[in-house]
Amino acid sequence: MAKTTQKIPTPGDASAELDKAFDCMDEYRAKGLESVNSVQNVKLNMRDREQKRLLRKYGKEHPRTLKVQGQVNYAKSAKVSLAEEARKAKVEVARFNDSSWRVRGRVVDKDLKGQSGLTVSLFDNKGNWIKELGQVCTDDEGTFVLTYVEKDGGEIAKRFAGQALTLTVSDKDQQVLHQEEEPVALELGSITSRLIILGNDQCTSPPDTTDPKDDPDKPVDDPGTPTTGQQTNWTIIGAVSNLKTGKGQPGLKVMLIDETKDFSNYLFDTETLRTGKFEMIYSFEEFKPLFENRPPLFLEVLNVNGEIIYRSEKPIFPEAGKTETFNIQLG
């Protein structure tokens, strides 16, 4: 009887197989998210048809119409979030170890559209570019991955350890477009993630000093109502994280509260994703009463027991083309 020999895997073989398994995880996750998104699209189409039916039958102010409208808007917001998570899962990055530090993220405009071909770098507290930490350009989706690998005995890491470093975005003409207000810190073995939202105020018109009283024919713009060509969405984005660990807090309910109760039917809630991030989008066409009346709204975060664990100190007001950003850290 012939003997067969079975190779006993070495620790190195086991480690290599484990690395392959981890490499495949994001690929499977991306496919899973795309599958979920397909199901969400079907549900969104069904709810959209139901909303149109109720609109014809009861009108836009009826509670049933408003309820389905809230479900439609939540589904639209979830669709955007799922697509973003799937996109991030497809991003391929080099291996990472304890002698490296990485800053990764995405550069987007106020409409959350990725900005390609921009340079992301790090500046010190004197406003100088830190050449030793390198630079990177955003891809077609606005994604960037900036990695520092320790060299020369870690002298660079020691020099900048504990310093507040500023993420900076510049264009092909070397003009600075944006600098993050919240600094980052070089810490070997760690990864820092950032969503950088560019403003549209790099180049603005001079202020109009004409008193409206001197020109009675000139209409006074309502800040809540979009002008011609202006973006009509009001977007609320943010992240909920643990103050001590910095980890995102998933599965928390995020909602807007109207204390007057006059516009509660126009508000919907969402949940934080695995990363702790959340997003709500209100369009002017679908939520016109909110934009026309601009009620003061407060953002609340609730845990799984329905208990309020965060409430914004100041109210926010619906405004077309504006993005409200929240960075919520829970103790």
C-alpha positions in Angstrom: 0.0 0.0 0.0 1.5 3.3 -1.1 2.2 5.8 1.6 1.2 9.4 1.3 2.9 12.2 3.1 1.0 15.2 4.3 2.9 18.4 4.6 2.6 20.0 8.0 2.1 23.8 7.6 4.7 25.9 9.2 3.8 29.1 11.2 4.9 31.1 8.1 2.5 29.2 5.9 -0.3 29.8 8.3 0.5 33.5 8.5 0.5 33.7 4.7 -2.9 32.0 4.4 -4.3 34.3 7.1 -3.0 37.3 5.2 -4.8 36.1 2.1 -8.0 35.7 4.0 -7.8 39.2 5.3 -7.1 40.5 1.8 -10.3 38.9 0.6 -12.5 40.3 3.4 -13.0 43.7 1.8 -13.7 42.2 -1.6 -16.5 40.0 -0.1 -17.7 43.0 2.0 -18.0 45.2 -1.1 -20.0 42.5 -3.0 -22.3 42.1 0.0 -22.9 45.9 0.3 -23.6 46.1 -3.4 -26.1 43.2 -3.0 -27.8 45.0 -0.1 -27.9 48.2 -2.1 -29.7 46.4 -4.9 -32.3 45.2 -2.5 -32.6 48.8 -1.1 -33.1 50.1 -4.7 -36.1 47.7 -5.1 -37.6 48.8 -1.8 -37.0 52.5 -2.7 -38.9 52.1 -6.0 -41.8 50.4 -4.2 -42.0 53.1 -1.6 -41.7 55.8 -4.2 -44.6 54.3 -6.1 -46.6 54.1 -2.9 -45.9 57.7 -2.0 -47.1 58.9 -5.5 -50.3 56.8 -5.0 -51.0 58.3 -1.6 -50.2 61.8 -2.9 -52.9 61.4 -5.6 -55.3 60.0 -3.1 -54.8 62.0 0.0 -52.6 65.0 -0.9 -49.1 65.9 0.3 -50.1 67.0 3.9 -51.8 63.8 4.9 -50.1 61.8 7.7 -49.9 58.6 5.6 -48.3 60.5 2.7 -45.8 62.2 5.0 -44.9 58.9 6.7 -44.1 57.2 3.4 -42.2 60.4 2.3 -40.0 60.0 5.4 -39.3 56.4 4.5 -38.4 57.3 1.0 -36.0 59.9 2.1 -34.4 57.6 4.7 -34.0 54.9 1.9 -32.3 57.5 -0.3 -29.9 58.5 2.5 -29.2 54.8 3.2 -28.5 54.2 -0.5 -25.9 56.9 -0.6 -24.2 55.6 2.6 -24.2 52.0 1.3 -22.6 53.1 -2.0 -20.0 55.0 -0.1 -19.1 52.0 2.2 -18.9 49.7 -0.9 -16.6 52.2 -2.6 -14.3 52.4 0.4 -14.2 48.6 0.6 -12.9 48.4 -3.0 -10.0 50.7 -2.2 -6.7 48.7 -2.3 -4.0 49.8 0.1 -0.5 48.6 0.8 0.2 46.4 3.8 0.6 48.2 7.1 2.8 47.4 10.1 3.9 48.9 13.5 6.7 50.9 11.8 4.2 52.8 9.6 1.7 55.6 10.1 -1.2 56.2 7.6 -3.7 58.9 6.9 -6.5 57.8 4.6 -9.7 59.4 3.6 -11.6 61.2 0.9 -11.8 64.8 -0.4 -15.3 65.8 -1.5 -17.2 69.0 -2.2 -20.3 70.2 -0.3 -22.5 67.8 -2.3 -20.2 64.9 -1.2 -18.9 64.4 -4.7 -15.3 63.1 -4.8 -12.6 65.6 -6.0 -9.9 64.0 -8.1 -6.4 65.2 -8.9 -5.8 67.2 -5.7 -2.7 67.0 -3.6 -3.0 66.0 0.1 0.0 66.8 2.4 0.9 67.6 5.9 1.9 71.0 7.3 3.6 71.8 10.6 2.4 74.4 13.1 4.5 77.1 11.4 2.6 76.6 8.1 5.4 74.7 6.4 5.0 71.6 4.3 6.6 68.6 5.9 8.4 67.1 2.9 9.6 64.0 4.9 6.0 62.8 5.3 5.4 62.9 1.6 2.3 63.8 -0.4 -0.4 62.0 -2.4 -2.9 62.8 -5.1 -6.6 62.0 -4.8 -8.0 59.4 -7.3 -11.2 59.6 -9.4 -13.3 59.1 -6.3 -11.4 61.7 -4.3 -9.8 58.9 -2.2 -6.3 59.3 -0.8 -3.9 57.1 1.2 -0.8 58.8 2.6 1.6 56.4 4.3 4.8 57.2 6.2 7.2 54.3 6.7 9.8 54.6 9.5 13.4 55.1 8.3 16.7 56.1 9.7 16.0 54.8 13.1 12.7 56.7 13.4 14.2 60.1 13.6 11.4 61.7 11.6 8.8 60.1 13.8 10.6 61.3 17.0 10.9 64.8 15.6 7.2 65.2 14.9 5.8 63.1 17.7 3.3 65.0 19.8 3.0 67.9 17.3 -0.2 69.0 15.8 0.0 68.4 12.0 -2.5 69.9 9.6 -3.9 68.0 6.6 -3.7 70.4 3.6 -5.3 70.1 0.2 -3.9 72.0 -2.8 -4.5 72.1 -6.5 -2.2 71.6 -9.5 -1.2 75.3 -9.3 0.0 74.7 -5.8 -2.8 76.9 -4.4 -4.0 75.8 -1.0 -7.7 75.0 -1.2 -8.4 73.8 2.3 -6.7 73.1 5.7 -8.4 70.9 8.3 -9.2 72.6 11.6 -8.7 69.4 13.6 -5.1 68.4 13.6 -3.7 64.9 13.2 -0.8 63.3 15.2 2.0 61.1 14.0 1.7 57.8 15.9 3.5 54.7 14.5 1.2 51.7 14.1 -2.0 53.8 13.8 -4.3 54.8 11.0 -6.1 58.1 10.9 -9.2 58.5 8.7 -10.7 61.8 7.6 -13.5 63.0 5.4 -12.4 66.4 4.0 -15.2 68.6 2.8 -14.1 71.5 0.6 -16.0 74.8 0.8 -17.0 76.8 -2.2 -15.7 80.0 -0.8 -12.1 80.1 -2.2 -13.1 82.8 -4.6 -16.1 84.9 -3.8 -17.6 88.2 -5.1 -16.9 91.4 -3.2 -19.5 92.2 -0.6 -22.5 94.2 -1.8 -22.6 97.4 0.3 -25.8 98.7 -1.2 -28.5 99.1 1.4 -31.6 97.2 0.3 -33.6 100.3 1.3 -31.9 102.3 -1.4 -33.0 99.8 -4.0 -36.6 98.9 -3.3 -37.0 96.8 -6.5 -34.2 94.4 -5.4 -35.7 91.3 -3.7 -34.2 90.3 -0.4 -33.1 86.6 -0.6 -34.4 84.2 2.0 -31.4 82.2 3.2 -33.5 79.1 3.3 -34.7 79.3 -0.3 -32.2 78.4 -3.1 -31.5 80.9 -5.8 -31.1 80.0 -9.5 -28.3 77.5 -10.0 -27.8 76.9 -6.3 -27.6 73.4 -4.8 -31.1 72.6 -3.4 -30.1 69.9 -0.8 -29.6 70.5 2.9 -27.2 67.9 4.2 -26.4 66.8 7.7 -23.3 64.5 8.1 -21.1 63.4 10.9 -19.7 60.6 13.0 -20.3 59.3 16.6 -17.2 57.9 18.3 -16.0 56.8 21.7 -14.0 59.6 23.4 -11.4 57.3 24.9 -10.9 54.8 22.1 -11.8 56.9 19.1 -13.8 54.0 17.6 -17.0 54.7 15.7 -20.2 53.8 17.4 -22.6 51.8 15.1 -26.3 51.2 15.4 -27.3 54.5 17.2 -30.3 56.4 16.1 -29.7 60.0 14.9 -32.7 62.3 14.5 -33.7 66.0 14.2 -36.1 67.4 16.8 -38.6 70.3 16.3 -39.6 71.4 19.7 -42.5 73.3 18.3 -43.9 70.1 16.8 -45.1 72.1 13.8 -42.8 70.4 11.3 -42.1 67.0 13.0 -43.9 65.2 10.1 -41.2 66.4 7.7 -38.3 65.1 9.8 -36.8 61.5 9.6 -34.1 59.7 11.5 -31.2 57.5 10.5 -28.7 55.1 12.1 -24.9 55.3 12.4 -23.0 52.9 10.2 -20.3 50.4 11.3 -17.8 53.3 11.3 -20.1 55.5 13.4 -20.8 57.8 10.4 -24.3 59.1 9.5 -25.9 61.2 6.8 -29.3 62.9 6.2 -30.3 64.7 3.1 -33.3 67.0 2.7 -34.2 68.3 -0.7 -35.9 71.6 -1.2 -38.5 70.2 -3.6 -39.6 67.5 -1.1 -39.4 69.4 2.1 -40.3 73.0 1.0 -42.1 73.9 4.3 -38.9 73.3 6.2 -36.9 75.6 4.0 -39.6 78.3 3.8 -40.1 78.4 7.6 -36.6 77.5 8.8 -37.6 76.2 12.3 -34.9 75.7 14.8 -33.9 72.1 15.0 -31.8 70.1 17.4 -29.8 66.9 16.6 -30.2 64.1 19.0 -28.5 60.7 19.3 -30.3 57.8 21.0 -28.9 54.4 22.2 -30.6 51.0 21.6 -32.8 51.6 24.6 -34.1 54.8 23.2 -32.3 57.0 25.7 -30.9 60.4 24.6 -27.1 60.3 24.9 -26.4 63.4 22.9 -28.2 66.7 22.0 -26.7 69.6 20.1 -26.3 72.7 22.2 -27.3 75.1 19.5 -30.1 74.7 16.9 -29.5 74.3 13.2 -31.7 75.8 10.5 -32.7 74.3 7.1 -30.8 76.1 4.4 -30.5 75.0 0.7 -26.9 74.3 -0.3 -25.6 74.1 3.2 -23.9 71.1 4.9 -24.0 70.7 8.7 -21.1 68.6 10.1 -21.1 66.9 13.5 -18.2 65.2 15.2 -19.7 63.7 18.3 -17.5 62.1 20.9 -19.3 60.1 23.7 -17.6 59.6 27.0 
